[in-house]
Amino acid sequence: CASTVVGAGATISNGTVLGLGACLQPNKVTTENSLTLGNPANTKLIIDESYQSNKDNHTYRSQEEIDLIVNHVRSLGFDVDKAFINALNGEKYNCFSKRMAQITKFSHDLSYEYNHPKTTAARRREIIDILFPIKGENFEVGQGLFVDILGLAKIGNNVKIGDNSFFAGNVVIGDNVRAGSDLVLAGIGHELP
């Protein structure tokens, strides 16, 4: 994940997810098929066939919201598969599915266009509408925006975010939120509070 530090001589074993901001000490070897987090980085859980989510039946969005997002993505010309539905529900999903890869690439391309100096203010607003189909009134975000997969973030009313923001996975921002620059919001695959 982003903002990790891997010390000299460290080994990241097969199937390891090195979490956001993890600092792997020099010469340390991670456990295979693990979620490794923290500073210093340590194994938090093993991911194998018997692994079960610990979401506590948390629902990220209503069926009405899921239908809205699915219809939005289809209106953009993309098919939706089980992986995308699982991502919307905050469940494990195959990020390598062909349809997810297409949606992800499109999201990255839109992020690049949003940040390009020649992109007009009107086009930036259009891009925000595409990337964030569920958002309230008065949503503003600065330059340096990166959205990993469109439609997964849910934004409330009166939200203003500074420059260099990173959205990955099921992120929910409530109403009346102000955030500065260099904001990283990631909820992909970790299933942790």
N, C-alpha and C positions, 0 to 999 in steps of 0.2 A: 504494500500500500504506500501512499504518499508519505513523505517526510520521515522515512526510516533511515537509520544509520546502521551500517554493517561494518563491524570492526575487521581489521586485517586478519586474515587466516580463518575467519568464521565460515561455517558451512551451513547453508540452508538446505535441509533434507527434502526429499521428494514429498510432495503433498503439503508442505508447510505454507500456511498463510501468515505472513509477517505483517502484523496489524499496523494501523495508522500511527506514526510517530514512534514505533518500536526502536529500541537501541540494542542491537545484538553485540555483545561483548566480543573482543578479539579472541580468536581461536575457539569460540563456543560452537557447538553443533546442535542444531534444533532437532526436536523429535519429529519423526516422519508423521505425516497426516495430522498435523497439529495446528491449533490457533495459538500463535506466540505473540505476546503483547508486553508492553511496559518498558521501563527504563530502570534497571536492566531488563531485557526481554526474557520472559519465562513462558513455559508452556501453560496455557490456561485450560485447554481441553483437547481431547483427541477426536478427530473427525474420521469415523469409519462407518461401515454399513449399519451398525446398530445405533448410530448417533440420532438423537431426537431433538428437535428444536425445543428451546426453553422459553418460547414467546409468551407463555401464560395466556394463550388464547387472545392476545392483543389484536385488535382489528385496526389496521392502518387506515382503511377507508371503507365507506359503505358500498353496497352493490351498485347503487345509483352512480357513485363516483367512478367505480370501475368501468361501468358501461359508458360513461361520458369519455373517459380516457381512451378506451378501446375504440370508440367511434371516432374520436379525434385522430388517433394514430392511423386508422383505416382511411380517414379523409385525406391524409397526407400520402396515401398510396402504398402503405405497408400492410402486410398480413400480420396477424397477431397469433402467436402460438402459446402453448402451455407455459413455456419459460417466461414469457412476458406477463401472463396472468399470475404466475407464482411470484414474480418480482413485485407486482402491484399489491399482492397479499402479504408481502414480507416473508415469503417462504423461500426455501432453497430453490435455485433455478440454474439451468444450464446456460451460462453466459456465452458459450460457444455455439449455441444454436444459430442457424443461418438467419432467421428472422431477427433474433436479438442483436446479432452482429450488424445487420442492416440499420436497425433503429439506433444502435449505439453510434455507428459511423455518421449517420445523419445528424445526431445530436452534437457530435464533435465538430462536424462541418459548420453547423449553425453557430456554435460557440466561437469558432474561428472567425466567421463572418461578422458576428456581433462585435468582436474586438478589433476588427480591421479599421484603420483610421478613415477610410473612405466610405464606411457604412453610415448612412444618414440616420438621424434621430427617429424618423418615421419607420425605417426598416428595423431599427433596434427594437422598437415597440412591437412590431410584427413578430420578430424572433422571440421576444419574451412571451407573447401569446402562444406561440408554437411550443416552446420548451416547458411552459408552466400552464397547462390547461386548467388546473385548479388553483386559482389565486383570487384573493380578495381585491378590493379597491385600493388604489394608491400604493402599488408595488413598484419600488425603484431599486435598481442595482447598477453599480458603477462598471467601469471598464475591467477587463481581465476576468470576465465571467467564463466558467467552465461547467457544463452540465454533462454528466456521463451518460445518462439515459433519460430522454424527455419523458415527462408525465409522472415520474416517481415522486417528485417533491410536491408538497402541498403547502401553499402560502396563504396566510391570513390577510386581514385588512391592515392598512397603514404600516407597511413593512418597508424599511429602507436599509440597504446594505451597501457598504463601501466598495472599493476596488479590490480586485483579485479574490473573487469568491469561487469556491469549489463545491459543487453539489454532486453527491454520489449516493444513490440508493434512496430508500424510504426515509425522507426527511420531512418533518412537519414543523412549520414555524407558525406560531399563533398570531394573534392580533397585536398591533401596537409595539412592534419590535424594531429596534434600531441596533444595527451591528456595524462595527468598523471594518477596516480593510483587512485583507489576508485571512478571511474566514474560510475554514474547512469544515464542511458538514458531510459526514459519511455514515451511511447505515447499511452498506452492502455486505451481506453474507456473515456478519459477525453475530447477529442475534443476541447481542448483549445490551443491558440497560445503558 
